[in-house]
């Protein structure tokens, strides 16, 4: 009898949420979550192959850009916007690492600093994306580092852009 009452209560509660539109908002967020996870996976693959020659990198880049565009069209809530910003910035930092990559032995300090800034930003964005989309992949030490105020993808990206002279 208690189980039947509990089920009835849950059905009534679910019906009330549907009438208020609450459940509709959750569905939109779920749609973003699925596409954001696909974008995360493709960007992770892109980062794992960031040193690959163009022939190996470009197909992954196209796939990541496609998944990122799909996720962008499904952004509805503030949390969706926050998570999308992490993915987008991470993708930009990977591109920056490839664009501003310096060959070993480079003595130009400005180029090395620019390369280091993009590399650091890419690492921090990767860490923040892992914490957001796949926290089980992080050990306790990395999880604590990701929660640190200094480990901020957006601020590290701003430093990288400044080092590259991009505003």
N, C-alpha and C positions, 0 to 999 in steps of 0.2 A: 504494500500500500504506500509506504514511504517513497519507494522508487517511482511509482506512478505519479505521485504528487510532485516529486522533484522534476520529472520529465514534463509534466504539465506546466510547471512554473518556468522551466527553461524555454518551452515552446512559446509561452505568452511573452516572455522577455525578448526572445528573438523577433517575434512579430512586432513588438513595440519598437525595437531598434530599426526594423525595416521601414516602418511608417515614418520614423523620424529622420531617415536618410543616413543614419550612422553606419549601417552595414554597407551602404553604397560607397561611402568614403573609404572603408577598409578594403573593399574590392579594388578600388583604383590604386591604393597603395600596394596591394598585393601584385597588381599588374606591373607596377614600377619595380617592385622587389625582384620579380622574375627576370625582367629585362636588365636590371642593374647587376644581378648576379652573373648573367651571361656576359655583360660588358666587363665585369671584374675578372672573370675567367680569361677572356680574350686579352685583356690588358696585362694580366699576370703572365700569359704566354709570350706576349710581346716583350715584356721586361726581361723574362728569362732568356730571350734570344736577342737582346738589344745589341750585342756585339757581332751578330751574324752578318754575313754579307747581304747586300740589298736583295738578292734573289730569295733568301730565306726570311728576310725581315718584312718585305713589302706585302706579301699575302697576309701575314699576321696583322700588319698595320691596317690594311683594308678591312679585315674582319673586325678588328677592335673599333675602328671608326664607325662601321656599320652598326655594331651593337651599342655603341655610345649614342649614336643618333636615335636609335629605337628607344633607348632608355630616356633620352631627353624629351621625347614626345609623350612619355607617360608620367612625367613629373607633375604632381598635383599638390602635395602637401609641403610644408616647410622642411620636414625631415627628408622628404624626397629631394628637395633642392639642396640640402646640406650634403647628402650622400652623393648626389650627382656632381656637385662641385669637387668633391674629393676625387672621383673618377676622372673628371675632365682635367683637373690640374695634374693628376698623376700621368695621364696620357701626354699632356704638354711637356712635362718634365722629361719623360722618356725621349720625346722628339728633340728636346733641347740637348740632352746628353749626346744624342747622335750628331746633331748639327754642330755642336761646339766641342766635339771630341778632339783631344790633342794627341798627336802621336807620342810614343815614349821618347823621352830625351828632350822634349820641348823646353826651351829656356825662356820663352816669353811668359813672364810672370802673370800678365793680365789674362792671357789665354788659359793658363793653368788654373788661375783663380775662378774664371768663368766656368770652366769645365768642372771644377770641384763644387761650385755652387749648385749647378744643375744636378750633379751626381748626388749631393747631399739631399737636395729637395726631392729627387726621385726616390731615394731611400726612405725619407720621412713620409712621403705620400704613400709609398708601398706599405709601410708600417701602419699608417692610419687606415688605409683600405683594408688591410688584413684584419685590423681590430673591428672595423665596421661590418665587413662581409664574411669573414671567416675567422672569428676569434679563436676557434679551437686549434688553428694552425700555429698559434703563438704560444711559446712557453711563457712561464710566469715572468721571467726577466724582460722579455720583449714586450709583454703585455703592460708591465709597469712603465717601461720606456715610452711606449706609445701614448700613455696617459699623461706623460710629463708635459708641462706647459711649453717647454722648449721644443718638443717634437710636434711641430705644427706644420702641416703640409703647405697651407696657404702662405704663412709668413716666410717659410723657406723658399717657396716659389717666387715671392716678391724680391727676396735677396738675389736669387738667380737672375731674374729679369733685370734687376738693377746692375748686376755684374755684366750682363750682356748689353747694357745700354738700351734696353727695351722698356718703355713706360707703360 
